[in-house]
Amino acid sequence: MSTADTLSTALADLEALETSGKAAFGQAQTGDAVEAARIEFLGLKQGRVKSAQERLKSLESGAKREYGQRFNAVKQALEVAWNDAKTRVERPASVAAGIDVTLPGQKPRLGHRHPLTQTADELIDLFGRFGFAVARGPEVEDVRHNFEALNIPLSHPARDPLDNFYLPGGTMLRSQTSTVQIRVMENQPPPVRVIAIGRVYRPDTVDATHSFMFHQIEGLMVDKGVTMADLKTVLRLFAESYLGKDVQIRFRPSFFPFTEPSVEVDMLWHGGDRWVEMGGAGMVDPNVFRAVGYDPEEVTGFAFGLGIERLCMRRHGIDDIRLLYQNDSRFLSQF
């Protein structure tokens, strides 16, 4: 027999070996069957692959290179078939519909509360520990609760149509959560200790620290003997509890129609030298008490209003309020 005939026959035998080996591993349905096929084809002593390897010795030197390359390919193919068969028969009975429940799962993407919602909930919890109950009111308000009962006369610039969102029928989008304080006092005799929390609306120009819609938390405490010292103590305790012991706040004299005396409360922004308004506060004006039927000779009280967005920004190191409303999941997922 010529060298060409010998090589041709040997290569044909390799093809047959690969075909029969793959068929044997593919048909094996149990671990024992897979092991029997492994011994038959890949056994180290008497396996058919071992015998095919021994055939190299009978070939002339010119044919050994081509046969050896094909032999290596067949051996690798049968080893792959063996591993696939092992994996298949070792899969548990719990595998159903092509899903292997034993494999590591993919962690689902869960939604979570918006950072402003988280902040609001944290503030409710914190002031709750200070003894403040939660009160809520409508966002569409009447002029009496938004202005008149808060001692804001018709001539006051705060009532300018350019500074408010007026609606038909003598209503408006509330410009402050102080409206809730009026509603609480109209329906509850002293003592009162509540916070009002929610959205307010003012046609401000949008920039890094302003928006036409934002959130406020308003506090009100009314009782006998309430003083400005009580107000400053509550706000300092709040700032340290929420923003950290190292927070710096200051009180500046100011004016609001519904409080007298009044102060602006500022916080140092991100540890720098820039002061940012946190909110306004003061002692409730006697005219506000009279509007709700309280006797200003019998009770005193303080009120404060804080911007929730700015508290959230200060706590989390956010420099632009617009990031809170762009609904970018890459940003929101950090909180």
N, C-alpha and C positions, 0 to 999 in steps of 0.2 A: 504494500500500500504506500502511495506517495506521501510526502510530508504534507502537501495541501489537503489530501483526503483525510489524513489523520487529524489535522487542525480543524477541518470542517466538521468532522464527526464530533470532536471534543466540544466545539462551540455549540453544536446542536444539542448535545447532552446537557450543557449548562442551561440552555433555554428551557429544556424539559424539566430540569431540576428546579428552576425558579418557578415555573408554572405549577408544578405539583406541590411544591412547598407552600406557596401562597394559598393554594386551594385547601391544603391540610389545615393551615392556621385559620383560614377564614371559616371553615366548617366546624372547628372545635367549639363546643358550647359549654364545656366545664373546665375547671382548672386541671383535672387529670388528663383530659383530651389535649389541652394545650401543652402540657408537659410531655405527653407521649410524642406529639409532633416535634417538639423541640429536640428530644433525644434522637428521633429518626433523622432529622435534617441537620441539626446543629450540634449533636453530641460530639464531644471532644475525641472519643476513641473510635466509635464505629458509625458516626453520623455520615450521611450522604455528602454533606459539604466537605467533610474531612477526606472522604474518598476522592472527591473531585479535585481537591488540593494535591493529593498524591499523584494525580495524573500528570502533573507538571513534569515529573521525573521521566516520563516516557516520551515526551515531546522533544523534538530537536530544538537546538538553541534558538533558531530563527523564529519558531512558533511560540516560544514560551512567553514573550512579551505581550503579544496580543491576547493569548489565553489568560495570562495572569491578570490583565486589566479587566477582562470580562468576568473572571472568577470573583474578583474583589467586589464588583458591582452586584453580582448575584448574591454573594454572602451578606452584603449590607442590606439588600432588599428583603432577604429572609429574616434578618434580625429585626428590621422594622415591623414586618408582618407578625413576628413573635410578640414584640412589645405591644402592638395594637391588640392582639388577641388576649394577652394578659389583662390589659386595661379593660377590655370589653367584658370578660367573664368575671372580673373582680368588682365591677360596679354593683352596688347594692340593689336589692329589690325595690328600694324606695325611689329609684329613678323612674320617672314617669313623664311621658310626653316629651322626651328628649331633654329633660332638665335634670341635672344631677344635683340633688339637694345637699350632697356632701361637699360640694365645691364652695370656696369662700364666696359670700354674697357681695353684691354691690350696695354700698351704703346709700340709702335713699336720700334725696335732697329734700329736706324739710324746711318749710317756711317758718318764720318767726316774727315776732312783733316788731313794728317799725321803731327806730330809736326814740322818736318823740313819744310813742305810746309807752315804751319802756320807762322813759323819764317821768311821764305823768303818773304812772303806777307807783314808781319809786317815791315821788313827792307825796302822793296820797298816803302811802305807808308811813313815811317819815313824819308828816304832820299829824297823822293819826296817833303816833306815839307821843306827840306833844298835846294830845287831847282835842284835836280839831276834827269835827265831823265833816263829811262831804255833802255839798249842796250843788244842785245843777239847775239851770234855767234855759229858756229858749234862746236860740241865736237870732231869730227875728223878733225884735223888741219894739215896744211903743216908746214914744219920745219921753213920756213921763218917767219911766224907769231908767232910761238911758241918760236923761239930762235933768229934768225938773226935780225929781226927788233927790238927786245928787247935788243939788244947790248950784246947778249950771244954768244961769239965766239965758234968755233968748238972745241977748246981745253978746254972749261969750263967743270968742273965735272958735272954740271947740265944736260949736254947732254949725259951722260954715258948711254949706253943701259940697264944697270942694274937699272937705276933710272927712266926709262920711258917705256911706252908701244908703241913701234914702230910697224907700219903696213906696208904692201907692198906698193910700189909706192911712196915712199918718204912722207908718211903720218904717223900720230901718234894720239893717244888719247891725247888731250890737257892736259898739266900738270898744267895749270894756266888759269884763266880767263883774264889775261893781254892781251891775244891774241885779245880779243874783243876791247880793247882800240886801238890797232893798226888799226883794221878794221874801227873803228869810225873815227880816225884821218885821215886815207887815203881818207875818203869820206866826211869829214866835216871840213871846215876852223875854226880857233878859233873865238870866245870863245867856249869852250867845257866844259860841266858839266854833266857827265853820270856815272851810275853805271852799271856794268855787273854782272850777277848772273847766276849760273849754276853749273853743275857737272864738276869735274876735276879728273884726274887719276894719281896715282903714286904708284909704287910697294912697298909701305911701309909695314912693319910687323904689323899685326893687334894687337892692345892692347887696353887699356881702353881709350886712347885719339887719336889713329891713325887708319886709314883705307886706303885700296888701292883705294877706291872711296869715295870722299867726296864733299862737296859743298862750293863754295866760293862766296863772294860778293866783287867785285873790284870797286874802285872808281877812277875817273879821273877828274881833274879840270885844265883847261888850259886857260890862259888869260894874259893880261899884268899886271905885278906887283904881281903875286901870290907868297906867301912866305911860309916858314916852319911854321910860326906862324898861317897862315890860316889852314894848315894841322892839327896842334895840336888842334886848336880850334874846327874844325869840328869833330875830333875823340873824344874829351872830351865831346862835346855836345851830340854826338851820344851815347857814353857810359852811360852818365847820363840819357838820355831820354829812352834808351832801358833797361838798367840794374838797374837803380835807382840812386838816388842822393848819396847814400852811397858807390857806386862802387869806387874802387881804381884802377887806371891804371898808368902805367909808360912807359916811352920811353927810350930805350937803343940804343946806337950807334950800327950800323950794316953795312952790305954791301950787296947790290944787284946790278947786272950789269945794270939794267934799271933805277935805281934811284941814285942820288948823291946830297946831303948826304942822307943816309938811316938810318932808325930806326926800331927796333923791338918794337911792342906794346904788353905789358903784362897786364893781369888783375889778381887781387887777387882772388883766387879760394874759393868761398863759405865762405868768411869771415875769412879764416884761415891765415896761414903764407906761403902758397904755391902759387907761381906766375906761371901762365900758359900763354903761348904765344897766343895772340888773332889774330895776323897777322903781316904783314910787311908793311912798308910805306916809303915814302921819296919824294924828289923833282925829277921830271922826268929828266933823263940824257939827255944832249944835243944831244947825238948820236941817241937817240930814236926819237927826234924831226926831226933830219935830215933824218932819214929813212922814215918818212912819209911826208916829204916835208915842215915841219914847220921851221921857222927861229928862232933858239934859242936866237938870239940877240933881237928879237921882243917880244917873249912870254916866260913865265915860267909856270910851273904847278906842281901839286903834284899828287901822286897816292898812293892808299892803297889797300891791299887785306886782308880780314878777313874770318876766318873759320866759316861757318854758324852752323855746328854741335857744336862747342865749345860755341858759343853764346847761342844756344838753351840749351845746358847742363848747362851753368852757370846760365841762367835765371830760369830754372825749377829744379835745384838741382840734375841733373843727373850726376852720377860719371863714367859711362861706355858708350862709344860711341856705343858699340855693341848692346846695348838695342834698339837703334833706327832702327836697321836693322833685328831684329829677328822676327818681325811681330807677337809678342805676343799681342793678343787683350786685355789681362788684363792690360798690360803696356800702350798700345796706347790709351785705352779708358779714361785714366786720363787726356788727354789734349784736 
